[in-house]
Amino acid sequence: MSNNYGIELADKELFAVYQVLYANADIEMWYDWKARLEDTKFTDQCYWIMSEGITIGGAIIMHDTVMYPFTIPPYADRMGSANLLAEQHVHLYMG
């Protein structure tokens, strides 16, 4: 993978699905899939992490703070994504 990374604003409905699937959060805390999706859609500040035009992950970025970052397999280097976001000069909340 090259070092050509960036972030792109995401549609929060689609982002919620990916965030629920890949964020490694405890899904047992929610009663059902719909409740989990609704809880994830609390903001429209949802961003995809991109590499050469390919979506490799995502995160919520609010007020220079990154929350609930995730990567999409096979791009499963969570700390690599965190380092990328840190290069964007944002504070990390790994939730």
C-alpha positions in Angstrom: 0.0 0.0 0.0 1.3 3.5 -0.9 1.4 6.5 1.3 -1.3 8.3 -0.8 -4.0 8.6 2.0 -6.8 11.0 2.5 -10.2 11.4 4.1 -13.6 11.9 2.4 -17.0 12.9 3.8 -19.3 9.8 4.0 -23.0 9.4 3.8 -24.0 8.7 7.4 -26.5 6.0 6.5 -23.9 3.9 4.7 -21.2 4.8 7.1 -23.3 3.5 10.0 -23.5 0.1 8.5 -19.7 -0.1 8.0 -19.0 1.3 11.5 -21.3 -1.3 13.1 -19.6 -4.1 11.2 -16.0 -3.2 11.5 -15.5 -0.9 14.6 -15.0 -3.8 17.1 -17.5 -2.4 19.5 -19.4 -4.7 21.8 -22.6 -5.4 19.7 -24.2 -7.1 22.7 -24.7 -3.7 24.3 -27.5 -3.0 21.8 -30.8 -4.8 21.7 -30.9 -5.3 17.9 -29.3 -4.2 14.6 -31.6 -1.3 14.1 -30.9 0.2 17.5 -27.2 -0.1 16.9 -27.5 1.6 13.5 -29.5 4.4 15.0 -27.0 4.9 17.8 -24.2 5.2 15.2 -26.0 8.0 13.3 -25.6 10.6 16.0 -23.5 12.9 13.7 -23.0 13.7 10.0 -19.2 14.1 10.6 -18.5 10.7 9.2 -15.4 10.2 7.1 -14.0 7.4 4.9 -10.2 6.8 5.1 -9.1 6.5 1.5 -5.9 5.1 -0.1 -5.5 5.7 -3.9 -9.3 6.0 -4.3 -10.1 2.8 -2.3 -12.1 3.0 0.9 -10.0 1.3 3.5 -11.8 2.4 6.7 -13.6 5.2 8.4 -13.9 7.4 11.5 -16.1 10.0 13.1 -14.2 13.3 13.2 -15.6 16.1 15.4 -13.9 19.2 16.7 -10.4 17.8 15.8 -11.1 14.6 17.7 -11.3 11.2 16.0 -13.8 8.7 17.4 -14.5 5.0 16.7 -11.9 4.5 13.9 -12.2 1.2 11.9 -10.6 -0.5 9.0 -12.2 -2.6 6.4 -10.5 -6.0 5.7 -8.0 -6.6 4.3 -6.8 -3.2 5.5 -6.9 -4.2 9.2 -4.0 -2.2 10.6 -5.9 -0.1 13.1 -2.9 1.7 14.5 -1.8 2.5 10.9 -5.1 4.2 10.4 -4.8 6.0 13.7 -1.3 7.2 12.7 -2.7 8.5 9.4 -5.4 10.4 11.2 -2.8 11.8 13.7 -0.9 13.1 10.7 -4.0 15.1 9.9 -3.4 16.9 13.3 -6.5 15.5 15.1 -6.8 14.1 18.6 -7.6 10.4 18.8 -10.4 8.8 20.9 -10.1 5.1 20.3 -13.3 4.3 22.2 
